[in-house]
Amino acid sequence: MKYLLWLLKAAIFFTLFAFALNNQHDATVYFFFGTHWRAPLVLVVLAAFAGGLVVGALGMLPGWWKHRSAAAQLPAVPVPPVTAAPAPAAAATDLPAVRQHGL
């Protein structure tokens, strides 16, 4: 399973790497007041992705602060200590114990 996960990660990496190599043409992004930015297309896509992450994180901040302040106002509840559970009693049979191995 570990090798399959590494194979999937390598496939994703090489797909994104090929995307970056195939999109090196210049792209122009026009802003307000006649300003523009000229950069390779892969950088424009990366900047748009990073900008979306930042806007999404900033959009989550008010809710996060509200939940954090609500949790801080809750009274502290003591956690009971963890005790060891008693061992289960062995079944009284004359059959030998069989160990089962999972996959």
C-alpha positions as protocol buffer text, in pm:
chain_id: "A"
residue {
  index: 1
  type: MET
  ca { x: 0 y: 0 z: 0 }
}
residue {
  index: 2
  type: LYS
  ca { x: 290 y: 232 z: 79 }
}
residue {
  index: 3
  type: TYR
  ca { x: 434 y: 181 z: -270 }
}
residue {
  index: 4
  type: LEU
  ca { x: 98 y: 248 z: -432 }
}
residue {
  index: 5
  type: LEU
  ca { x: 74 y: 577 z: -242 }
}
residue {
  index: 6
  type: TRP
  ca { x: 425 y: 677 z: -356 }
}
residue {
  index: 7
  type: LEU
  ca { x: 333 y: 584 z: -713 }
}
residue {
  index: 8
  type: LEU
  ca { x: 23 y: 807 z: -691 }
}
residue {
  index: 9
  type: LYS
  ca { x: 229 y: 1097 z: -552 }
}
residue {
  index: 10
  type: ALA
  ca { x: 486 y: 1056 z: -830 }
}
residue {
  index: 11
  type: ALA
  ca { x: 211 y: 1052 z: -1095 }
}
residue {
  index: 12
  type: ILE
  ca { x: 59 y: 1373 z: -955 }
}
residue {
  index: 13
  type: PHE
  ca { x: 403 y: 1539 z: -941 }
}
residue {
  index: 14
  type: PHE
  ca { x: 494 y: 1450 z: -1299 }
}
residue {
  index: 15
  type: THR
  ca { x: 151 y: 1559 z: -1423 }
}
residue {
  index: 16
  type: LEU
  ca { x: 192 y: 1901 z: -1260 }
}
residue {
  index: 17
  type: PHE
  ca { x: 552 y: 1921 z: -1383 }
}
residue {
  index: 18
  type: ALA
  ca { x: 440 y: 1851 z: -1741 }
}
residue {
  index: 19
  type: PHE
  ca { x: 165 y: 2114 z: -1701 }
}
residue {
  index: 20
  type: ALA
  ca { x: 426 y: 2369 z: -1593 }
}
residue {
  index: 21
  type: LEU
  ca { x: 655 y: 2284 z: -1883 }
}
residue {
  index: 22
  type: ASN
  ca { x: 374 y: 2306 z: -2139 }
}
residue {
  index: 23
  type: ASN
  ca { x: 249 y: 2644 z: -2014 }
}
residue {
  index: 24
  type: GLN
  ca { x: 557 y: 2863 z: -2025 }
}
residue {
  index: 25
  type: HIS
  ca { x: 408 y: 3110 z: -2273 }
}
residue {
  index: 26
  type: ASP
  ca { x: 366 y: 3464 z: -2155 }
}
residue {
  index: 27
  type: ALA
  ca { x: 24 y: 3564 z: -2029 }
}
residue {
  index: 28
  type: THR
  ca { x: -91 y: 3916 z: -1957 }
}
residue {
  index: 29
  type: VAL
  ca { x: -320 y: 3992 z: -1665 }
}
residue {
  index: 30
  type: TYR
  ca { x: -486 y: 4333 z: -1691 }
}
residue {
  index: 31
  type: PHE
  ca { x: -566 y: 4520 z: -1370 }
}
residue {
  index: 32
  type: PHE
  ca { x: -746 y: 4849 z: -1314 }
}
residue {
  index: 33
  type: PHE
  ca { x: -616 y: 5187 z: -1433 }
}
residue {
  index: 34
  type: GLY
  ca { x: -423 y: 5041 z: -1724 }
}
residue {
  index: 35
  type: THR
  ca { x: -179 y: 4837 z: -1520 }
}
residue {
  index: 36
  type: HIS
  ca { x: -92 y: 4488 z: -1627 }
}
residue {
  index: 37
  type: TRP
  ca { x: 128 y: 4196 z: -1526 }
}
residue {
  index: 38
  type: ARG
  ca { x: 315 y: 3987 z: -1779 }
}
residue {
  index: 39
  type: ALA
  ca { x: 438 y: 3644 z: -1661 }
}
residue {
  index: 40
  type: PRO
  ca { x: 446 y: 3279 z: -1769 }
}
residue {
  index: 41
  type: LEU
  ca { x: 100 y: 3121 z: -1760 }
}
residue {
  index: 42
  type: VAL
  ca { x: 200 y: 2867 z: -1496 }
}
residue {
  index: 43
  type: LEU
  ca { x: 295 y: 3150 z: -1258 }
}
residue {
  index: 44
  type: VAL
  ca { x: -37 y: 3324 z: -1323 }
}
residue {
  index: 45
  type: VAL
  ca { x: -225 y: 3003 z: -1239 }
}
residue {
  index: 46
  type: LEU
  ca { x: -11 y: 2950 z: -927 }
}
residue {
  index: 47
  type: ALA
  ca { x: -71 y: 3308 z: -812 }
}
residue {
  index: 48
  type: ALA
  ca { x: -447 y: 3268 z: -864 }
}
residue {
  index: 49
  type: PHE
  ca { x: -443 y: 2945 z: -661 }
}
residue {
  index: 50
  type: ALA
  ca { x: -242 y: 3106 z: -379 }
}
residue {
  index: 51
  type: GLY
  ca { x: -473 y: 3409 z: -381 }
}
residue {
  index: 52
  type: GLY
  ca { x: -774 y: 3178 z: -351 }
}
residue {
  index: 53
  type: LEU
  ca { x: -616 y: 3005 z: -53 }
}
residue {
  index: 54
  type: VAL
  ca { x: -552 y: 3337 z: 119 }
}
residue {
  index: 55
  type: VAL
  ca { x: -906 y: 3466 z: 53 }
}
residue {
  index: 56
  type: GLY
  ca { x: -1055 y: 3137 z: 177 }
}
residue {
  index: 57
  type: ALA
  ca { x: -846 y: 3141 z: 496 }
}
residue {
  index: 58
  type: LEU
  ca { x: -937 y: 3504 z: 563 }
}
residue {
  index: 59
  type: GLY
  ca { x: -1303 y: 3419 z: 510 }
}
residue {
  index: 60
  type: MET
  ca { x: -1281 y: 3148 z: 777 }
}
residue {
  index: 61
  type: LEU
  ca { x: -1116 y: 3370 z: 1040 }
}
residue {
  index: 62
  type: PRO
  ca { x: -1431 y: 3536 z: 1186 }
}
residue {
  index: 63
  type: GLY
  ca { x: -1600 y: 3202 z: 1246 }
}
residue {
  index: 64
  type: TRP
  ca { x: -1282 y: 3058 z: 1392 }
}
residue {
  index: 65
  type: TRP
  ca { x: -1248 y: 3351 z: 1632 }
}
residue {
  index: 66
  type: LYS
  ca { x: -1613 y: 3320 z: 1735 }
}
residue {
  index: 67
  type: HIS
  ca { x: -1580 y: 2948 z: 1812 }
}
residue {
  index: 68
  type: ARG
  ca { x: -1252 y: 3004 z: 1991 }
}
residue {
  index: 69
  type: SER
  ca { x: -1396 y: 3273 z: 2217 }
}
residue {
  index: 70
  type: ALA
  ca { x: -1706 y: 3061 z: 2286 }
}
residue {
  index: 71
  type: ALA
  ca { x: -1485 y: 2765 z: 2382 }
}
residue {
  index: 72
  type: ALA
  ca { x: -1277 y: 2988 z: 2612 }
}
residue {
  index: 73
  type: GLN
  ca { x: -1591 y: 3092 z: 2801 }
}
residue {
  index: 74
  type: LEU
  ca { x: -1695 y: 2732 z: 2876 }
}
residue {
  index: 75
  type: PRO
  ca { x: -1620 y: 2608 z: 3228 }
}
residue {
  index: 76
  type: ALA
  ca { x: -1328 y: 2369 z: 3259 }
}
residue {
  index: 77
  type: VAL
  ca { x: -1447 y: 2009 z: 3304 }
}
residue {
  index: 78
  type: PRO
  ca { x: -1208 y: 1778 z: 3490 }
}
residue {
  index: 79
  type: VAL
  ca { x: -1113 y: 1470 z: 3295 }
}
residue {
  index: 80
  type: PRO
  ca { x: -1136 y: 1148 z: 3497 }
}
residue {
  index: 81
  type: PRO
  ca { x: -817 y: 943 z: 3510 }
}
residue {
  index: 82
  type: VAL
  ca { x: -791 y: 651 z: 3273 }
}
residue {
  index: 83
  type: THR
  ca { x: -791 y: 315 z: 3448 }
}
residue {
  index: 84
  type: ALA
  ca { x: -689 y: -16 z: 3300 }
}
residue {
  index: 85
  type: ALA
  ca { x: -982 y: -234 z: 3199 }
}
residue {
  index: 86
  type: PRO
  ca { x: -991 y: -580 z: 3356 }
}
residue {
  index: 87
  type: ALA
  ca { x: -879 y: -864 z: 3132 }
}
residue {
  index: 88
  type: PRO
  ca { x: -1167 y: -1062 z: 2982 }
}
residue {
  index: 89
  type: ALA
  ca { x: -1226 y: -1401 z: 3136 }
}
residue {
  index: 90
  type: ALA
  ca { x: -1115 y: -1696 z: 2926 }
}
residue {
  index: 91
  type: ALA
  ca { x: -1388 y: -1920 z: 2791 }
}
residue {
  index: 92
  type: ALA
  ca { x: -1404 y: -2254 z: 2965 }
}
residue {
  index: 93
  type: THR
  ca { x: -1367 y: -2499 z: 2676 }
}
residue {
  index: 94
  type: ASP
  ca { x: -1143 y: -2792 z: 2609 }
}
residue {
  index: 95
  type: LEU
  ca { x: -1044 y: -2659 z: 2263 }
}
residue {
  index: 96
  type: PRO
  ca { x: -697 y: -2511 z: 2217 }
}
residue {
  index: 97
  type: ALA
  ca { x: -673 y: -2135 z: 2171 }
}
residue {
  index: 98
  type: VAL
  ca { x: -655 y: -2028 z: 1805 }
}
residue {
  index: 99
  type: ARG
  ca { x: -478 y: -1706 z: 1719 }
}
residue {
  index: 100
  type: GLN
  ca { x: -628 y: -1516 z: 1430 }
}
residue {
  index: 101
  type: HIS
  ca { x: -411 y: -1289 z: 1222 }
}
residue {
  index: 102
  type: GLY
  ca { x: -572 y: -1000 z: 1034 }
}
residue {
  index: 103
  type: LEU
  ca { x: -453 y: -873 z: 700 }
}
